[in-house]
């Protein structure tokens, strides 16, 4: 599993758009290049969520414990984080096309490892390779779409990853149920898509002007300017609550759904993840014109209500309540994360955004990976799946309440 990488939900506009130029023969138009890059977001994130419905299949075949699932999930999050910090700004120096070409091919390699996996080690290795490719591509593809169309690029960066997450989990679950070779076919299909996209990237024009400093850009930089620290402090609870929810849902959510339903169908886990992610994408799209403060308040309140509904569903063993809570909590995730990130970046100058976003990425991916692993430990060595779900639900509600209170009481400050 994986949720959208945090580079996407905000739009960082380039200083200027490239001048219109004649299109050489054999080159894609800018419109075609834009939608090719949108497809890359969708397929990369869909590929990252595709294994989620398959975890139960792997567990039954290989006999590992739930903690193994959370560890495999955690290494993916750490791989994405590492790639974001090391390669996040590289495309500003060497161009978008080289990054997208290499990462599409690396994704195809990851799919080959998945398709041939016969144990947990290969599964973890595939997740690491996949995470590195996804993290390295995130900045390049997001900036590339903004290079070509500011308005469409903003919307695509916000909702594309969530749509990719939703469709990846759902289609993977359906393919497992209704098509043969459940642990192979989905990866073969995705691998073919990645190879086709790599070919398409070679026909794109370069939308960024290469500049010196590529080697220096590979060194992670953490910088939080003084004027950003208060906004970041207030945004942290929303960021942590959002991604802790996603981390738990992605690693143990399918097992929870199957426990309540009493079915072993992988499609159920994919459907639950689809509902959560899709509602987040719709919420971002519907509130994109509202202020970050409004998004954070609405998102925190919705997350509290949604997670509380999910906890009630666990107590009553109600599948209907669980899906209702997933819809509300997913909308809360989309709004609160988008609002939190926008409120932080609004306080940063143009030359400070990369460092500020690096800190945001660290918070988001640690919040997604660490609680998922701890929840898995609690499942194995504590009170079991339902107890771990209730305990993490209380933590998410508390963090969302802190985010809500902090956002309501603070005075609105003009953006830099």
N, C-alpha and C positions, 0 to 999 in steps of 0.2 A: 504494500500500500504506500500510497503517499498522497499527500495533498499537494495542492498547488504550491510551487516554490514562491517565497515571499517577494521575489523581485517583481512579480507581475501585477499585484493589485494596485500599484501606484504608477503614475505616468511621470517620468522625468523628461521634460522636453529638451530637445537639442537646441543649441544656440540659434541655429538657423537650418532651414530645410535646404537640401541640395537643389541646385538650379536644374530646370528642365533641360534635357538633352536628347538628341536624336538617339533612337534605339537601334543598335547594330543588328544586322541579320543574325538570327539564331538566339537572340537574347529575349528573356521574358519581359513583358511590359511591367511597369511599376505596380499596376493593379494585380497582375498575376503573381508578381513577387510578394506582394503583401499577403495574398491569400495562401501562398505556399508557406510563408512564415507562420501564419495563423495555424495552418495544418500541422506545422512542426510543434507548436505549443500543445495543440490538442493531442497529437499522437505521443509526444514525449511523456506528457502527464498521464495519458490513458495507459501507456505502457507501465508507468510506475505504480498505477493502481490495479493493473490486471492480475498480479499475483494474489491480491487480497482474497477473492473467493476460492482460490486454490489452496490456501493454507490448510484447510481441513482435509483436503485430498492428500496433501503431502504428509500431514500428521498421521492419517490412517495408514499410509503406505510405509512410512519410515519409523513410526512409533515414538516421536519426540513429544516433549511436554509443552504446555502453553508458553513457558518462559522462553523456549527456543524461538517461537514465533515473534515474540517481542524483541528479542535480541537481533534477529534477522531484520526486523523493521527498524530497530535503532541504528544498525550499521548503515542502512540506506540514508537515514537522516543525517548522520555524521558525514557520509561521503558527499552528499549534496552541499552541506555546510562548508566542507573543506574546499570543494570546487568553486563555490561562490566566492570565498575569500581569496583564493589564489588566482582564479581565472576571470573573476567577475567583470573587471574593466579591461581585459586584454583586447577585446574587439575594438575599443576606442583607439588602439595603437596599430593593430595589424589588419583591421577590417572585420566586417560581419561574416563575409562568405567563408573565409578559412575556418573560423570557429564552427559555423553551422555544418560545413562539409565534414569536418573531422568528427564532431559529436554525433551526427547522424550515422556515420559508419561505426562508431564505437557502440551506439545503441544497438545496431544490428548484431555486433559481436555479443553484447549482453543477452540478446534474445537467443542466440545460438547456445550460450551457456545454460540459459534457462531450459531450453528445449531438450538438452542432453543431460540435465542434472539427474543424478541418482542418489543424492544424499544432501544433508544439510550444508556441508562445506561448499558444494557447488552452488547451492541456492544463495548462500551468503555472498559468495564471490560474484555471482551475477548481480546481486543487489548493489554491491560496491561499485562495480563497473557502470551499472545503470545510473547510480547516484552521481558519480563523477561526471558522466556525460550530461545529465540533466542540469546539474549545477553550472557546468561550464557554458552550456547553451543559453541559460536563462537570461543573462544580461544582453547577449548578442541578439537574440531573437526579439526581445522586448524593445531594445533600442532600434533594431532594424525596422520594425513596423512603425515606430514613431518617426523615423527618418523619412518614411514614405507618405504617411498620412497621420497628422497629429490627432485629429478627432477620432477616426476609426481605430488608430493605434491605442488611444487611451481606453476605449471601450474593450478592445480585444485583450489588452493587458489585464484588465480587471476581471472579465468573465471567462476568458479562454481557459485558464488553468482549472477553474472549478468545473466547467463543462467537460474538459478532458478527464478529470478525475471521476466525474459521475458516469460518463459513458464507458470509460475503461473498465470500471468495476462491474457495471451492469452487463455489458457485452461479454466480458470474460465469464461471468457466471452463467449466462445463457448458453455460451458455446460449450462450457463444461457439461451442462445438462443435456443439450440436444445434439451435439456433434461428437464424433469419435476423437480418440487421443486427447483427452482433456488437458494433460500437462504438456502437450506439444503443439497442437494446432494453433492456439491463440498466439504463441510466440513466433511461429512460422509466418503467420499473417502480419504481425507487427514488424518482423524483420524485413519482409518484402516491402512494406510501406516505408521503412526507414531508408532502404536502398534506393527506392524510387525518389524519395525526397532529396537524398544526396545528389542524385543525377540532376534534379531540378535546381538545386543550389548552384551547380556549375553554370547554369544558364542565366542566373541572376546578375545584374550589374551590382557593383559595390556601392553601397549607399553612404559609407563613411570614408572620410579622408584619413589614410594612415598617417601617424605621427610618431616621433621618437618616444622612447621610454618604455618599450614593451617589457624588458627585463625587470625594470623597477616596478612595473605594474603587477608583477607576480608576487611581490612581497605584501602580505596582508597589512592593512593600515586600520587602526582603530582610533577614531577621533570623535569626541563628543564636545562640541563648543559650549561655552557657558550658557548661552541663551537657549540651548536646546535641552539642557539637563532637566529642567522642571517639567517640560512637556514629555520627555522620555520617561521620567519617574511616574507621571500620571498615566502614561500609555502602557507601561509594563504589565500591570494586572490584566488589561484587556488582551495584550499580546499573549501572555502566558496562559490565560484562561482559554482563549480561542484555540491555541495549538496543542494544549494539553488535551482538550476535548477531541481534536482531530487525531492526535496520537493514540489515544485509548481506543477510539472508535475504529481506527484503521487496523490496529493490531488485534484487538479482542472483540470488536463489535460483531463480526460475523458469528463468532462462537456464542455470543450473548443472544443474538437473534435466533439461532438454531436451538439454543437451550429453551427459549420461551415458546418457540413454535413446535418443538419436538420433531424437527425434520433435519435430515442431513444434506439437503439440497444446497449446493454452492450458490445457486441463483438467489437464494434468500439473502445471503450475506452481501452479494453484489447489489441487490435491490435496495437494501438498507443504506449502503454507502452512497448509492446513486441519489437517494432521497436527501441525505444530509448535504452532499456537495452541490446538487442541483439547486436546492433552496438557497444555499449561500450565493451561488452565481446570480440567481434571479434577484436576490435582495441587493446585491451590489449594483446590478443594472438599474433597478428601480430607484435607488437612492444616490446615484452617481452625481446628481446636481445639487444635493443637499450638503450642508456644511459638515466638516469632520466631527464637530461636537455633536451634531444631531445623529450622525451615523454611530458614534460611540455610545451615546445614551440609548438609542434604540437597540443597538446590537447587544449591549450588556444586559438590558432588561429582557430581551428575547432569549438570550442564552440562559439566564436564570430560570425563566419560565419553561423553556424547552428541556433543560436538564432536570428540573423538578418533575416535569411530566414523565420523563424517561425513568426517573427513580420510582415514581408511582407505578409505572408500567411493570417494573421489576417486581415490586411488592405484590401486585395483583396478577402477575403473569399474563399481562394483556399486550398482545401484539399490536392491536390498533393504537393503544396509547403510546407504545414505543415508537411507532412510525410518526404519529402526530408530534411527539416530542422531538423526533429527529428533524422534522420539517422546521419547527420553530427554532431549535438550537442551531441548525444549519444556517438559517437566515441571520441569527445572532452572530454566528462566526463570521459570515461575510461582511456584515455591517461593522462589527466591532474591530475586526482586524483592519479593514479599509480605513475606518475613521481614525484608529490609533496611529497608523503609519502616516496618514496625511497630516495629522496634527503635529507629528514630530518633524516631518520634512518641511512643513510650512515655516518653521522657525530657523531653518538652515539656509545659508547662502548657497549659491550655485556651486561654488568651489568647495563646499563642505558636505555636499549630499552623499558622495561615495562613502566617506568615513562614517557618517551618521547611519546610512543604510546598512553598512557592515555590522554595526552594533545591533540594529534591529534584526538582521538575519541571525545573528548569534542567539539572541533571546528567543526568536521564533523556533529555530530548529532544535535548540536545547529543550525548549518547552514541549516540543513534539516528541523528541526521542527519549528523554530521560523519564518522564512520567509513564510512558508506555512500558519501558523496561521494569520500572518499580511496580507497576500494576501487575505485570507478569509474575514478578517475584511474590507479590501478595497472593496471586491466584494459587501458586504452587505451595507456598510455605505459610499462607495465612488462612483466611476463611473461605477461599474458593472464589469462583468467577463472580457470583452475585454480590458477595460482600465487597470485593475489590471495586466493582462497578459503583456500588453505593458510596463507598469512601471517596473515590475519585470524583464522583458527582458532587459531593459536599464541597470538595476543594474547588472545583470549577465554579460552583455557585458563589462561594466566598470571594474568589478572585473577581468574578463578574460584578459582585456587589461593591467591592472596593473600587473597581473601574467606574461603575455607575456613580458612586458617591463623589469620587474625585472629579469627575467630569461635570457633574451638576453644580458643585460648589465653586469651581474655579471660574474666574471671570474671563470672558472672551477677550482674547488679545489679537490684534491685527497680525496677519501673516507678514513675514519678512518680504 
